[in-house]
Amino acid sequence: MTLSDLVANYGYLAVAVGCVLEGETVLLVAGYAAHRGMLDLPAVMAVALLSSFAGDQCWFWLGRRHGASLIERFASIRRLVPRVQAMIRAHQDALVLGVRFMVGVRVAGPVLMGWSGVPAYRFLVLNFLGAGVWASAVGGAGYAFGEVIERMLPAFKEVEEGALIVLAVGALVVHLLRMGRNQRG
């Protein structure tokens, strides 16, 4: 089974799982794979929208229900509390819309918003809108990256499977390093 076969068979599942967590790198790679014809770009964006929306809703409700104990348990979240609460008070709507664009607070943000008492209906609506903008922007950027690479490096086709493997492994390493740093912090 080639990498192209793996992407075609499991690409949407990878997008769904990746977008529940941080997701940017997975979605960029999926956008690129859509440019290469391995996935369908509208489907990639739809999966990214729905899974990132659902994931952030779960993180929000986890924060609503268990926020205090989570904040106490994770130093990385505890450090963010004063800054995020001030931001929530000052810019609630913009923060809900844009939290998925903020590297490092993608999961902690919705948890803290749930704990901070952001109204559930407001979070639901703004989270859905933010997920749509994010899925379109990041998936579209991956697709555009494929277009640029194709124009600049016609020979890239010959090494694209290796490049996709390097991108995927790099994304996994970055994610694992972030998780380790957040757990130590």
C-alpha positions as CSV (number, residue, x, y, z in Angstrom):
1,M,0.0,0.0,0.0
2,T,1.5,3.4,-1.0
3,L,1.2,6.7,0.9
4,S,-1.3,7.8,-1.8
5,D,-3.5,4.8,-1.0
6,L,-3.2,5.5,2.8
7,V,-4.2,9.2,2.3
8,A,-7.1,8.2,0.0
9,N,-8.3,5.5,2.5
10,Y,-7.7,7.3,5.8
11,G,-7.2,10.9,5.0
12,Y,-10.6,12.1,6.1
13,L,-10.3,10.1,9.4
14,A,-6.9,11.8,10.0
15,V,-8.4,15.2,9.4
16,A,-11.2,14.5,11.8
17,V,-8.9,13.3,14.6
18,G,-6.3,16.0,14.0
19,C,-8.9,18.8,14.0
20,V,-10.3,17.7,17.4
21,L,-6.8,18.5,18.7
22,E,-4.6,21.2,17.3
23,G,-5.2,20.3,13.6
24,E,-3.4,23.0,11.6
25,T,-0.7,20.8,10.2
26,V,-3.1,18.0,9.5
27,L,-5.4,20.3,7.7
28,L,-2.6,22.0,5.7
29,V,-1.4,18.5,4.6
30,A,-5.0,17.5,3.7
31,G,-5.4,20.7,1.6
32,Y,-2.2,19.8,-0.2
33,A,-3.4,16.2,-0.7
34,A,-6.7,17.6,-2.1
35,H,-4.6,19.6,-4.6
36,R,-2.8,16.4,-5.6
37,G,-6.2,14.8,-6.2
38,M,-6.0,12.3,-3.3
39,L,-8.8,14.0,-1.3
40,D,-11.7,16.3,-2.2
41,L,-11.1,19.8,-0.9
42,P,-14.8,20.6,0.0
43,A,-15.0,17.3,1.8
44,V,-11.7,18.1,3.7
45,M,-13.1,21.5,4.7
46,A,-16.4,20.0,5.8
47,V,-14.7,17.3,7.9
48,A,-12.4,19.9,9.4
49,L,-15.3,22.2,10.2
50,L,-17.5,19.6,11.8
51,S,-14.7,17.8,13.8
52,S,-13.1,21.1,15.0
53,F,-16.5,22.4,16.0
54,A,-17.5,19.2,17.8
55,G,-14.1,19.0,19.5
56,D,-14.2,22.5,20.8
57,Q,-17.8,22.0,22.0
58,C,-16.5,19.0,24.0
59,W,-13.6,21.0,25.4
60,F,-16.1,23.8,26.3
61,W,-18.4,21.4,28.2
62,L,-15.5,19.7,29.8
63,G,-14.4,23.1,31.1
64,R,-18.0,23.9,32.2
65,R,-18.2,20.7,34.2
66,H,-14.6,20.1,35.3
67,G,-12.8,23.3,34.7
68,A,-11.7,24.0,38.2
69,S,-10.1,20.6,38.7
70,L,-8.5,20.7,35.2
71,I,-7.0,24.1,35.9
72,E,-5.6,22.8,39.2
73,R,-4.2,19.7,37.5
74,F,-2.4,21.3,34.5
75,A,0.2,24.0,35.1
76,S,0.1,25.0,31.4
77,I,-3.6,25.9,31.7
78,R,-3.2,27.4,35.2
79,R,-0.6,29.8,33.8
80,L,-3.1,31.0,31.2
81,V,-6.0,31.7,33.5
82,P,-5.4,35.4,34.3
83,R,-4.6,36.4,30.8
84,V,-7.4,34.4,29.2
85,Q,-10.0,35.6,31.7
86,A,-9.1,39.2,31.0
87,M,-9.3,38.5,27.3
88,I,-12.7,36.8,27.7
89,R,-14.1,39.8,29.6
90,A,-12.8,42.3,27.0
91,H,-13.3,40.4,23.8
92,Q,-15.6,37.4,24.3
93,D,-17.0,37.1,20.8
94,A,-13.7,37.7,19.0
95,L,-12.0,35.2,21.3
96,V,-14.5,32.5,20.6
97,L,-14.3,33.1,16.9
98,G,-10.5,33.2,16.8
99,V,-9.4,30.7,19.5
100,R,-8.6,28.0,16.9
101,F,-6.2,30.4,15.2
102,M,-4.2,30.8,18.5
103,V,-1.4,28.3,18.6
104,G,-1.0,26.8,22.0
105,V,-4.4,27.6,23.4
106,R,-6.6,25.7,20.9
107,V,-7.7,23.2,23.6
108,A,-7.2,25.2,26.7
109,G,-9.2,28.2,25.3
110,P,-12.5,26.4,25.1
111,V,-11.9,24.7,28.4
112,L,-11.3,28.1,30.0
113,M,-14.3,29.7,28.2
114,G,-16.5,26.9,29.6
115,W,-15.1,27.4,33.1
116,S,-15.4,31.2,32.8
117,G,-19.1,31.1,32.1
118,V,-19.3,32.1,28.5
119,P,-22.9,31.6,27.5
120,A,-23.3,28.2,25.9
121,Y,-25.5,29.3,23.0
122,R,-23.1,32.2,22.2
123,F,-20.2,29.8,22.2
124,L,-22.1,27.3,20.0
125,V,-22.9,29.8,17.3
126,L,-19.5,31.6,17.3
127,N,-17.6,28.3,17.5
128,F,-19.4,27.1,14.4
129,L,-18.7,30.3,12.5
130,G,-15.0,30.2,13.6
131,A,-14.7,26.6,12.6
132,G,-16.0,27.4,9.1
133,V,-13.6,30.3,8.7
134,W,-10.7,28.2,10.0
135,A,-11.4,25.1,7.9
136,S,-11.7,27.2,4.8
137,A,-8.6,29.3,5.4
138,V,-6.2,26.6,6.5
139,G,-7.5,23.9,4.1
140,G,-7.4,26.5,1.3
141,A,-3.8,27.5,2.3
142,G,-2.7,23.8,2.0
143,Y,-4.4,23.6,-1.4
144,A,-2.7,26.9,-2.5
145,F,0.6,25.6,-1.2
146,G,0.2,22.6,-3.6
147,E,-0.4,25.0,-6.5
148,V,2.7,27.1,-5.7
149,I,4.9,24.0,-5.3
150,E,3.6,22.6,-8.6
151,R,4.4,25.8,-10.4
152,M,7.8,26.3,-8.8
153,L,9.0,22.8,-8.7
154,P,7.7,20.6,-11.5
155,A,10.0,17.8,-10.4
156,F,8.4,17.8,-7.0
157,K,5.9,15.2,-8.2
158,E,8.7,12.6,-8.2
159,V,9.4,13.1,-4.5
160,E,6.0,14.1,-3.2
161,E,5.4,10.8,-1.2
162,G,8.6,11.3,0.7
163,A,7.8,14.9,1.3
164,L,4.3,14.0,2.6
165,I,5.9,11.4,4.9
166,V,8.4,14.0,6.2
167,L,5.5,16.5,6.7
168,A,3.4,14.0,8.6
169,V,6.2,12.8,10.8
170,G,7.2,16.4,11.5
171,A,3.7,17.3,12.4
172,L,3.5,14.4,14.8
173,V,6.9,15.3,16.4
174,V,5.8,18.9,16.9
175,H,2.5,17.8,18.4
176,L,4.2,15.4,20.8
177,L,6.8,18.0,21.8
178,R,4.0,20.5,22.5
179,M,2.1,18.0,24.6
180,G,5.3,17.1,26.6
181,R,6.1,20.8,27.2
182,N,2.5,21.5,28.3
183,Q,2.5,18.6,30.7
184,R,5.8,19.7,32.3
185,G,4.9,23.4,32.3
